Amino acid sequence: MQRRTFAAGVAATLAAPLVRAQNLPAGPVRIIVGFAPGGGTDILARVIGQKLGDMWKTSVLVENRAGASGTIAADYVAKQPGDGNTLLMAHINSQAITPGLQKVNYDPARDFAPIVLVGVTPNLLICNEHQPAKTVADLVKLCRDNPGKVAFGSAGTGSAQHLALEMFMLAAKVKAIHVPYKGSGPMLTDLIGGQIQYSFDTMTAATPHVKSGKAIAIAQTRQQRVSAYPNVPTMAESGFPGFEATTWYGLAGPAKMPVAMAKRMNEDVNKVMLMPDVQEKLAASGAQDGGGSTEKFGEFMAAEQVKWAKIIKDGGVKGEV
C-alpha cells in the first residue's frame, strides 16, 4: 500500500508540469494591438509580451492591426479559434466606447474571454512647445477666442482621447476641431510637428515626448495626480471638478478559449506585473490598478461599457458614418 501511494505521488508530480503545459497554447502566440506602433497600447503589449515569451519558452509577437479605434483588431481576435495562439490587447476604445457609438461586428461582452486588467492610466492634456496656451485656463480662453479653429488630435473617432475632448468641450462650453488618426504614434508625430496643436493623449504614449521636451503636459485626467507626474495638475484642480477620462488596457482572448487556459495566463501575467522592471515601466506610464482575477477584469469591462454608453448618449456624441 505504501509503495502504491509513493508511486501515485511520483506520477502526480511528473504529471503536474504536463497539466500546466496543456493550459498554455502550443506554438507562437500573437498579441494583436489595434493601434499603430509607438502608442500606449503597443508599448505595454510589448513589455508584457516579452516577459511572457521568456516565461512560456515560446515566441510572443505583437502584431499591429490599426484602424477604427481598435475595433479592426478586436473583430479579428473575436473570430479566431480559442486555442490561445491569438490574444487581444484589449482597450477602452474597442471594448467600451466605440460599440456604444456605432455598429461593430462583435459583442464586447460575449465574444471575449477576459484574462487580466493590465492598468488604468490618466490621459495627459498635451501641446507642442510652440503653443501659446500652456495652462487649462489659457486653453479655454484660446478656444473661446477662436471657436472651431484649435485642433485636437486623437487615436481615432470614438477613441478615449476623442471622448476626453468631447467631455472638455461640454464642460468648458467651447468648440474645437477633432482630428482623428490611426493611433497615438502618428498623431504625436503631427502634434510635435505642429500640424495639430493639442491632444488628450494616453500618458503611456505621451510620456517619452514630454520627457524629451517636445510635448508639454498641461493637465492629467484622473481625480488624483499620479506619482509619475507630481507637478502636473488634474483637470479637477484646473477648474473642472469631477472630470475623469482614463485609458485602460488588458489582455483578452476569443470567447472560445478554455477557462483553465485564461486562468493560467492570468496567473502568469500577474507574476509579470510584479517584476521590478515591469512595475517601473507601468509606473512611468501612470498605469495603476492592474492585476487581479479574470472575473475582476470581466466585471470592470462590463461597468465601463455601461458608463461610456451613458456619456455618449448624454453628450450626443456621434461615431463615424
C-alpha positions as CSV (number, residue, x, y, z in Angstrom):
1,M,0.0,0.0,0.0
2,Q,2.8,2.4,0.9
3,R,4.6,1.6,-2.3
4,R,1.5,2.2,-4.3
5,T,0.9,5.6,-2.5
6,F,4.5,6.6,-3.2
7,A,4.2,5.6,-6.9
8,A,0.9,7.6,-7.2
9,G,2.6,10.6,-5.7
10,V,5.5,10.4,-8.1
11,A,3.1,10.0,-11.0
12,A,1.2,13.1,-9.9
13,T,4.4,15.1,-9.5
14,L,5.5,14.2,-13.0
15,A,2.1,14.9,-14.5
16,A,1.8,18.4,-12.9
17,P,4.0,20.1,-15.4
18,L,2.2,18.4,-18.3
19,V,-1.2,19.6,-17.0
20,R,0.2,23.1,-16.7
21,A,1.7,22.9,-20.2
22,Q,-1.7,21.8,-21.5
23,N,-3.1,25.1,-20.2
24,L,-0.8,27.0,-22.4
25,P,-1.1,27.4,-26.2
26,A,1.0,25.3,-28.5
27,G,3.4,27.3,-30.6
28,P,3.9,31.0,-31.0
29,V,1.4,33.5,-29.6
30,R,0.4,36.8,-31.2
31,I,-0.9,39.7,-29.2
32,I,-3.0,41.8,-31.6
33,V,-2.8,45.6,-31.0
34,G,-5.5,47.8,-32.6
35,F,-3.2,50.8,-33.0
36,A,-0.1,51.9,-34.7
37,P,3.4,51.2,-33.2
38,G,4.5,53.7,-30.7
39,G,1.2,54.2,-28.9
40,G,0.4,53.3,-25.3
41,T,-1.3,50.0,-26.2
42,D,1.6,48.9,-28.3
43,I,4.2,49.9,-25.7
44,L,2.5,47.9,-22.9
45,A,1.8,44.9,-25.1
46,R,5.5,44.6,-25.9
47,V,6.5,44.9,-22.3
48,I,4.1,42.1,-21.3
49,G,4.7,40.0,-24.4
50,Q,8.5,39.9,-24.0
51,K,8.2,38.6,-20.4
52,L,5.5,36.0,-21.3
53,G,7.7,34.8,-24.1
54,D,10.6,34.2,-21.7
55,M,8.2,32.5,-19.2
56,W,6.5,30.3,-21.7
57,K,9.6,29.5,-23.7
58,T,8.0,30.4,-27.0
59,S,7.6,33.4,-29.3
60,V,5.1,36.0,-28.2
61,L,4.8,38.5,-31.0
62,V,3.0,41.8,-31.1
63,E,1.0,42.4,-34.3
64,N,-0.4,45.8,-35.1
65,R,-3.8,45.9,-36.9
66,A,-4.5,49.6,-36.7
67,G,-7.7,51.5,-37.5
68,A,-11.3,52.2,-36.5
69,S,-10.3,53.0,-32.9
70,G,-9.1,49.4,-32.3
71,T,-12.2,47.7,-33.5
72,I,-10.5,46.1,-36.5
73,A,-8.2,44.2,-34.1
74,A,-11.0,43.3,-31.7
75,D,-13.2,42.0,-34.5
76,Y,-10.2,39.9,-35.8
77,V,-9.5,38.3,-32.4
78,A,-13.2,37.6,-31.7
79,K,-13.3,35.4,-34.8
80,Q,-10.1,33.4,-34.0
81,P,-10.0,29.8,-32.6
82,G,-10.0,29.5,-28.8
83,D,-6.5,27.8,-28.8
84,G,-4.8,30.8,-27.1
85,N,-2.5,31.5,-30.0
86,T,-4.2,34.8,-30.7
87,L,-4.8,37.3,-27.9
88,L,-6.1,40.9,-27.9
89,M,-4.5,43.8,-26.1
90,A,-8.0,44.9,-25.1
91,H,-8.6,48.6,-24.9
92,I,-11.2,51.0,-23.6
93,N,-11.9,52.1,-27.2
94,S,-12.7,48.7,-28.7
95,Q,-14.3,47.2,-25.6
96,A,-16.3,50.1,-24.1
97,I,-16.5,53.2,-26.2
98,T,-16.8,52.5,-29.9
99,P,-19.5,49.8,-29.6
100,G,-21.7,52.5,-28.0
101,L,-21.1,54.9,-30.8
102,Q,-21.6,52.7,-33.9
103,K,-22.3,49.2,-35.1
104,V,-19.4,46.8,-34.7
105,N,-19.2,43.2,-35.9
106,Y,-18.6,41.7,-32.4
107,D,-20.2,41.8,-29.0
108,P,-17.7,43.2,-26.5
109,A,-19.5,41.4,-23.6
110,R,-19.9,38.0,-25.2
111,D,-17.2,37.5,-27.8
112,F,-14.1,37.7,-25.5
113,A,-12.6,35.8,-22.6
114,P,-11.2,38.3,-20.1
115,I,-7.7,37.4,-18.9
116,V,-6.4,40.3,-16.9
117,L,-6.5,44.1,-16.5
118,V,-3.0,45.5,-17.2
119,G,-3.6,49.0,-16.0
120,V,-5.7,52.2,-15.9
121,T,-3.9,55.4,-16.9
122,P,-4.8,59.1,-17.0
123,N,-4.8,60.9,-20.2
124,L,-2.5,63.8,-20.5
125,L,-3.6,67.1,-22.0
126,I,-0.6,68.0,-24.0
127,C,0.6,70.5,-26.6
128,N,3.7,71.1,-28.7
129,E,6.3,73.5,-27.3
130,H,5.3,76.3,-29.7
131,Q,1.7,76.8,-28.5
132,P,0.9,80.0,-26.6
133,A,-1.7,78.4,-24.2
134,K,0.1,76.1,-21.7
135,T,-2.5,76.1,-18.9
136,V,-6.1,74.8,-18.9
137,A,-7.4,78.4,-18.2
138,D,-5.4,79.8,-21.1
139,L,-6.5,76.9,-23.4
140,V,-10.2,77.6,-22.6
141,K,-9.7,81.2,-23.5
142,L,-7.9,80.3,-26.7
143,C,-10.8,78.1,-27.7
144,R,-13.3,80.7,-26.9
145,D,-11.5,83.4,-28.8
146,N,-11.0,81.0,-31.8
147,P,-14.2,78.8,-31.9
148,G,-13.8,75.8,-34.2
149,K,-10.1,76.6,-35.0
150,V,-8.0,74.9,-32.4
151,A,-7.1,71.4,-33.5
152,F,-7.1,68.4,-31.1
153,G,-5.7,65.1,-32.3
154,S,-6.8,61.6,-31.2
155,A,-6.2,57.9,-31.9
156,G,-9.4,57.8,-33.9
157,T,-13.1,58.7,-33.9
158,G,-14.6,57.2,-30.8
159,S,-11.3,56.8,-29.0
160,A,-10.7,57.6,-25.4
161,Q,-8.8,60.7,-26.5
162,H,-11.8,61.8,-28.6
163,L,-14.3,61.3,-25.8
164,A,-12.0,63.2,-23.4
165,L,-12.1,66.1,-25.9
166,E,-15.9,65.9,-26.1
167,M,-16.1,66.0,-22.3
168,F,-13.8,69.0,-22.2
169,M,-15.8,70.9,-24.8
170,L,-19.1,70.2,-23.0
171,A,-17.6,71.2,-19.6
172,A,-15.8,74.3,-20.9
173,K,-18.6,75.2,-23.3
174,V,-16.1,75.6,-26.2
175,K,-15.8,74.3,-29.7
176,A,-12.6,72.8,-31.2
177,I,-11.6,70.7,-34.2
178,H,-11.3,67.0,-33.7
179,V,-8.6,65.4,-36.0
180,P,-8.6,61.5,-35.8
181,Y,-5.6,59.4,-36.5
182,K,-4.9,55.6,-36.7
183,G,-3.3,55.6,-33.2
184,S,-1.3,57.8,-30.9
185,G,2.0,57.2,-32.8
186,P,1.1,59.1,-36.0
187,M,-0.9,61.7,-34.0
188,L,2.0,62.5,-31.8
189,T,4.2,63.0,-34.9
190,D,1.9,65.6,-36.2
191,L,1.4,67.3,-32.8
192,I,5.2,67.7,-32.4
193,G,5.4,68.8,-36.0
194,G,2.8,71.5,-35.5
195,Q,0.1,70.1,-37.8
196,I,-2.2,69.9,-34.8
197,Q,-2.0,71.8,-31.5
198,Y,-3.4,69.7,-28.6
199,S,-4.4,66.3,-27.5
200,F,-5.8,64.4,-24.6
201,D,-3.4,61.5,-25.2
202,T,-2.6,58.4,-23.2
203,M,0.0,59.0,-20.6
204,T,1.8,55.9,-21.8
205,A,2.3,57.2,-25.3
206,A,2.9,60.8,-24.4
207,T,5.5,60.4,-21.6
208,P,8.6,59.8,-23.8
209,H,7.8,63.0,-25.7
210,V,7.1,65.0,-22.6
211,K,10.3,63.8,-21.1
212,S,12.2,64.9,-24.2
213,G,10.6,68.3,-24.0
214,K,8.9,68.0,-27.4
215,A,5.5,67.9,-25.8
216,I,4.2,69.9,-22.9
217,A,2.0,68.3,-20.2
218,I,-0.8,70.8,-19.2
219,A,-3.1,68.6,-17.1
220,Q,-3.9,65.0,-16.3
221,T,-7.3,63.4,-16.2
222,R,-7.8,61.2,-13.1
223,Q,-9.1,62.7,-9.9
224,Q,-5.7,62.3,-8.2
225,R,-2.3,63.1,-9.6
226,V,-0.2,60.0,-10.4
227,S,3.3,59.7,-9.0
228,A,4.9,59.9,-12.4
229,Y,3.6,63.5,-12.8
230,P,3.5,65.0,-9.3
231,N,3.7,68.6,-10.7
232,V,1.1,68.4,-13.4
233,P,-2.4,69.4,-12.1
234,T,-5.5,67.4,-12.7
235,M,-8.4,68.7,-14.7
236,A,-10.4,68.8,-11.5
237,E,-7.8,71.1,-9.9
238,S,-7.8,73.2,-13.0
239,G,-11.5,74.3,-12.7
240,F,-13.3,71.1,-13.9
241,P,-14.4,69.2,-10.8
242,G,-15.4,65.6,-11.4
243,F,-13.6,65.5,-14.8
244,E,-12.2,62.0,-15.2
245,A,-11.3,60.4,-18.5
246,T,-9.0,57.4,-18.4
247,T,-7.5,54.9,-20.8
248,W,-7.2,51.3,-19.8
249,Y,-5.6,48.2,-21.2
250,G,-6.0,44.5,-20.6
251,L,-5.4,41.1,-22.1
252,A,-8.3,39.1,-23.6
253,G,-8.8,36.1,-25.8
254,P,-11.6,34.8,-28.0
255,A,-14.7,33.7,-26.0
256,K,-14.0,30.0,-27.0
257,M,-10.7,30.0,-25.0
258,P,-10.9,27.3,-22.2
259,V,-11.4,28.8,-18.8
260,A,-8.4,26.9,-17.4
261,M,-6.1,28.5,-20.1
262,A,-7.4,32.0,-19.3
263,K,-6.8,31.5,-15.6
264,R,-3.3,30.1,-16.2
265,M,-2.5,33.1,-18.4
266,N,-3.9,35.4,-15.7
267,E,-1.6,33.8,-13.1
268,D,1.4,34.4,-15.3
269,V,0.6,38.0,-16.3
270,N,0.1,38.8,-12.6
271,K,3.6,37.4,-12.0
272,V,5.0,39.5,-14.8
273,M,3.4,42.7,-13.4
274,L,5.2,42.1,-10.1
275,M,8.6,42.1,-11.7
276,P,10.5,45.3,-10.6
277,D,11.4,46.4,-14.2
278,V,7.8,45.9,-15.3
279,Q,6.5,47.8,-12.3
280,E,8.9,50.6,-13.1
281,K,7.6,50.8,-16.7
282,L,4.0,50.7,-15.6
283,A,4.6,53.4,-13.0
284,A,6.3,55.6,-15.6
285,S,3.2,55.2,-17.8
286,G,0.9,56.1,-15.0
287,A,-0.7,52.7,-15.2
288,Q,-2.5,51.8,-11.9
289,D,-4.9,49.3,-10.5
290,G,-3.8,46.4,-12.8
291,G,-3.7,42.7,-11.9
292,G,-6.3,40.6,-10.2
293,S,-8.6,37.8,-11.4
294,T,-10.2,37.1,-14.7
295,E,-13.5,37.8,-13.0
296,K,-12.3,41.3,-11.9
297,F,-11.4,42.2,-15.4
298,G,-14.7,41.0,-16.8
299,E,-16.7,43.0,-14.3
300,F,-14.6,46.0,-14.9
301,M,-15.2,45.9,-18.7
302,A,-18.9,45.5,-18.1
303,A,-19.1,48.5,-15.9
304,E,-17.1,50.6,-18.4
305,Q,-19.4,49.6,-21.2
306,V,-22.4,51.0,-19.2
307,K,-20.5,54.2,-18.1
308,W,-19.4,55.2,-21.6
309,A,-22.7,54.3,-23.2
310,K,-24.4,56.8,-20.9
311,I,-21.8,59.5,-21.6
312,I,-22.2,59.0,-25.4
313,K,-26.0,59.3,-25.1
314,D,-26.0,62.3,-22.8
315,G,-23.4,64.1,-24.8
316,G,-24.9,63.3,-28.2
317,V,-21.6,62.1,-29.5
318,K,-21.6,60.6,-33.0
319,G,-19.3,58.0,-34.4
320,E,-18.1,57.5,-38.0
321,V,-20.9,57.3,-40.6
